[in-house]
Amino acid sequence: MAVSGSSVEFPGSLTSSSLPPPRTRIFKIIVIGDSGVGKTCLTYRFCAGKFPEKTEATIGVDFRERLVDIDGESIKIQLWDTAGQERFRKSMVQHYYRNVHAVVFVYDVTNAASFRSLPAWIEECKQHALGTEVPRILVGNKCDLQDSVQVGTDVAQQFADAHSMPLFETSAKNPNSPGGGSCGNSDHVEAIFMTVAHKLKSQKPLVLSQPPGGSGGTINLSRVMNDRGEGNTGWGCSSC
Ligand SMILES: Nc1nc2c(ncn2[C@@H]2O[C@H](COP(=O)(O)OP(=O)(O)OP(=O)(O)O)[C@@H](O)[C@H]2O)c(=O)[nH]1
């Protein structure tokens, strides 16, 4: 057979146009902590790039997504924003503890009670078979409110060390607050979730299929928040 040029097509061979689209890996990260610590604001800030003007108590669980590029691979970070209030979470708990790749524990640096609740949140994870092999991080939020801080960095760091988690102090509201220590980094919220994503990517791949026909959604009974327009409407919980 004469061959001219650099490519030969055989009958039935796969060409680039017939190859199935690459699967997008999805990392499911759950965000938990007391009501009012800022879970919705943190997840919204990462996915929508801004602080939400108004939030209401989460009912059930919301999830927000953002597609990021990590070392040339397109990865979907799916943040599950869970209700902090017991009465709004009971019926949903079993959904969001399934197929979890990482956990973000959040407390409010201006609310010591939210810090004291952390062992109970860790225990809840344990009860749902989330072991220490699942990466976990601790986030102290609202550090823009410097005059009202009740939880010092030292005590938080001790707790984080005791539970083998990295600690991040940040503000979903104003990561640029002057003199804000770790708040002084304008992209701190971004860095927190990207750090988790990098860690997950470097681990043995955990592949979840892209849910057919849509991505993202909400299990919240009352509201939906959109992300940067990468698709976040409707029920899309096939990975949970
Ligand atoms: N100053 C300041 N306020 C914040 C920050 N993050 C959140 N808030 C405020 O804290 C309140 C609660 O924020 P949410 O994000 O709704 O808290 P949540 O943890 O999702 O609460 P639940 O949905 O009830 O579990 C809202 O009034 C926010 O505007 C922050 O970094 N700094």
The ligand as an SDF file (V2000), in Angstrom:
LIG
                    3D

 32 34  0  0  0  0  0  0  0  0999 V2000
  -17.1100   39.9320   58.7940 N   0  0  0  0  0  0  0  0  0  0  0  0
  -17.3030   38.7570   58.1770 C   0  0  0  0  0  0  0  0  0  0  0  0
  -18.5320   38.2330   58.0820 N   0  0  0  0  0  0  0  0  0  0  0  0
  -18.6680   37.0430   57.4640 C   0  0  0  0  0  0  0  0  0  0  0  0
  -17.5890   36.3530   56.8980 C   0  0  0  0  0  0  0  0  0  0  0  0
  -18.0430   35.2090   56.3580 N   0  0  0  0  0  0  0  0  0  0  0  0
  -19.3680   35.1870   56.5740 C   0  0  0  0  0  0  0  0  0  0  0  0
  -19.7510   36.2900   57.2360 N   0  0  0  0  0  0  0  0  0  0  0  0
  -21.1040   36.6210   57.6790 C   0  0  0  0  0  0  0  0  0  0  0  0
  -21.5100   35.6190   58.6100 O   0  0  0  0  0  0  0  0  0  0  0  0
  -22.8930   35.3320   58.4520 C   0  0  0  0  0  0  0  0  0  0  0  0
  -23.1050   33.8480   58.2380 C   0  0  0  0  0  0  0  0  0  0  0  0
  -22.4840   33.4680   57.0130 O   0  0  0  0  0  0  0  0  0  0  0  0
  -22.8910   32.1390   56.2290 P   0  0  0  0  0  0  0  0  0  0  0  0
  -21.8890   31.9640   55.1410 O   0  0  0  0  0  0  0  0  0  0  0  0
  -24.3010   32.1750   55.8410 O   0  0  0  0  0  0  0  0  0  0  0  0
  -22.6970   31.0510   57.3860 O   0  0  0  0  0  0  0  0  0  0  0  0
  -22.9090   29.4730   57.2800 P   0  0  0  0  0  0  0  0  0  0  0  0
  -21.7870   28.8420   58.0250 O   0  0  0  0  0  0  0  0  0  0  0  0
  -23.0810   29.0650   55.8680 O   0  0  0  0  0  0  0  0  0  0  0  0
  -24.2850   29.2670   58.0860 O   0  0  0  0  0  0  0  0  0  0  0  0
  -25.3830   28.0690   57.9660 P   0  0  0  0  0  0  0  0  0  0  0  0
  -25.8590   28.0470   56.5600 O   0  0  0  0  0  0  0  0  0  0  0  0
  -26.4650   28.4330   58.9400 O   0  0  0  0  0  0  0  0  0  0  0  0
  -24.6890   26.8060   58.3790 O   0  0  0  0  0  0  0  0  0  0  0  0
  -23.3980   36.2010   57.3040 C   0  0  0  0  0  0  0  0  0  0  0  0
  -23.9890   37.3630   57.8350 O   0  0  0  0  0  0  0  0  0  0  0  0
  -22.1260   36.5740   56.5580 C   0  0  0  0  0  0  0  0  0  0  0  0
  -22.2200   37.8130   55.8880 O   0  0  0  0  0  0  0  0  0  0  0  0
  -16.2940   36.9450   56.9810 C   0  0  0  0  0  0  0  0  0  0  0  0
  -15.2670   36.4280   56.5330 O   0  0  0  0  0  0  0  0  0  0  0  0
  -16.2060   38.1500   57.6460 N   0  0  0  0  0  0  0  0  0  0  0  0
  1  2  1  0
  2  3  2  0
  2 32  1  0
  3  4  1  0
  4  5  2  0
  4  8  1  0
  5  6  1  0
  5 30  1  0
  6  7  2  0
  7  8  1  0
  8  9  1  0
  9 10  1  0
  9 28  1  0
 10 11  1  0
 11 12  1  0
 11 26  1  0
 12 13  1  0
 13 14  1  0
 14 15  2  0
 14 16  1  0
 14 17  1  0
 17 18  1  0
 18 19  2  0
 18 20  1  0
 18 21  1  0
 21 22  1  0
 22 23  2  0
 22 24  1  0
 22 25  1  0
 26 27  1  0
 26 28  1  0
 28 29  1  0
 30 31  2  0
 30 32  1  0
M  END
$$$$
